[in-house]
Amino acid sequence: MKTLNLYSVEKIDQLARPEVSEHINIFSSASAVFTDFTNLKPLVIKLNTAAVDVEHLMKQSHVRLKIVIDEQGHFMGLVSLQMLHSQEMQKHVAQGFPREQLLLSDFMLTKDSLKAIDYKELQNSRICDVIETLKNSQHQHCLVIDEQAHIIRGLISANDIVRKLKLSIDVNLNPSFMVIADDIDKVKAAS
């Protein structure tokens, strides 16, 4: 075993901060709004979890999206906090299903209903290319796959785009890519 040196921090005043370009705009690299799972562990939840438990966990941790996996860790789909707040939950309860017995699988988007952008294409794209591609989508997230490696590589969040581009859209309203495209079009028209 080795003993490490301990240093005084008395004369240290500054904190390290991530290098973030302050000049991100719609023509910046799409990688500026990409959450890469090789750098940041994906937030996952198991398929057989009770919907009320997932909702509680997501609210408690201020998370709006989780990736759904099965018992073997295989990707099964996505669930957002908005899906759990939806009228679908109320419909199930109105049909006589006890709220506590509803499962995540009753509300999630299954992988067969999802589309994704390939990581190689994303590397050579700009933020405006992503917005243009997704502008007809009511979704707030888009998966990014590495088709060659056959893995989910990461995702792009509409909220991340709003924040990084400093758009005048309230992220608490869960904007879709369509809302972002409309906001950018309005700014262009006003210019």
N, C-alpha and C positions, 0 to 999 in steps of 0.2 A: 504494500500500500504506500502511496506517496502523499506527503503533506504539501498543500498548496500555500503559497505566500498570501498574507492578508495585507492590504494596503489601506492607508488612511484616506478617507473621502473628504476631509476637512476643507481642502482647497478646490474641490470639484464643485462647479456651479451649474453646469449645463447638463441637459438630458439628451440622449440620442433620440432621434425622431426618424420615422421612415422618410425616405426621399420621395416627395410627391411634387409633381409638376403643378405649379399654380396656374398654368396656362392651358388647361385642358379645355378643348372645345370640340365641336362636332366633327372636326377634321383630324382630331387626335387618334392615335392608334386605339383600336377596340380593346386591346389588352389593358388599357387604363380602367376599364369598367368590368373586367373579367375576374371572377373569383376562381382561382386555380386550386383544385383539390390536391395538387402535389405540394402546395405551399400552405394550405389551410384545410384542416380536417373537415370533411363534410358533416353537417348536422343530420343525423339519421334517427329514425324511430322504427320500431318493429311493427310489422303488419297487423299482428293480432292484439295490439294495444287498444284499450277502451278509448273511444273518441273523447270523452270528458277528461280523461287523464292527459291525453295529448294536448287538448285545449289548455288545460291548467299549466302543463309544463311549458308550452310555448308562450303563454302570457307571462309566466314567472320569469322566464329567461329573455323576454323581449325579442323573440324569434318569430318571424312571419312565415318561414318555409322550412320544411324538413323533408329529407329524402326518405322514402319508405323502403325498408328492406325486409326480406323474409328471415326465417330462423338461421339460414345458412349465410346470411349477409348479402344475398343477391338483390340487385336493384329491382323494385317492383313498381315504383311510381313516385308521385309527389303529393304532399298535403300542405295547404296553406292555412293560416289562422282564419282567413276570410272564409274558406270552405267550411270550417267548423262552426262559424258564426252564421252561416247561411240559412236560408229558409228550409234547406234540405233537412237540417237537424229538426226543425219544428215539424216538418211534414212527417218524419219518422215517428216522432213522439205523438202527433195527432192520430197516427195510424195504430197507436196502442203499444208501440215499442218503448220499453222503459229507457230513458235517456242514458242511464248507467250501463245498459247492455249493448248500446250501439258501439260498433267497432270502427276503427280508423278506415278499414276497407270499405265501409259504407259511404265515405266522403272523399276519398283520395282520387287523384287523376292517375289512372293506370298507365303503365309505360306504352301500351298499345295506342293510347290516345295522344301521346306526346311527340313533338318534333324537336330536332336539335340542330345546332350549327356544328360543323366539323372544325376542330381546333386548328388544323392547317389553314383553312380558309380564314378563320378568325385572325390568325397571325398577320395576314396581309390585308386586313380590313380596317376601316375607320369607324368611329362611333356612329357617324351618319349612315354608314352602310348597314350597321346592325339595326338602327332605328327604321330605316327604309324597309329592310327585310321583315321586321316584326310589326310594322305600323298597323296592320289589319288584325293584330292579335289583341284579344281582350285580356291576355295573360300578363302577369307581372314578372315572370321569370322565364328564362329560356336556357335549357340545358346546352352544354357544349360537350361534344363527344370527341374522343380520339378514335376515329373509325379504324385506323390501322391497328391500334393496340386493343380495340374492342372494349373500351372503358368509358365511363362517364368522367370526363376530365374536369368539369367545373360548371359554372353557370353565370349568367348575366342577369342582373336584377334591374328592373325599371327604377326602383328607388335609388340604387347606386348611380345610375345615369343622371337622375334628377339632382342628386347631391353634388356629384362631381362637375356637372355643367352649371350648377347654381341656378337652376331653372326656378321660376316662380310658381311651382306646383307644390301643394301640401302633401308631403309623403305620408301623413297620417290617413289620407284618403285612399291609400293603396293604388296609385296611378298605374295604368296599363301602358304598354308601349304605344298604343293608339293615342292616349292622352298626351304623351311626350311628343309624338309626331305633330299633333294638332297645335300644341303650344309653340313648337319650333316654327311651324308654318305661319302662325300669327305674328311671331317676332319678325320673321322674314318679310311679311306683308307690310308691317309697320315701318320697316327700315326704308 
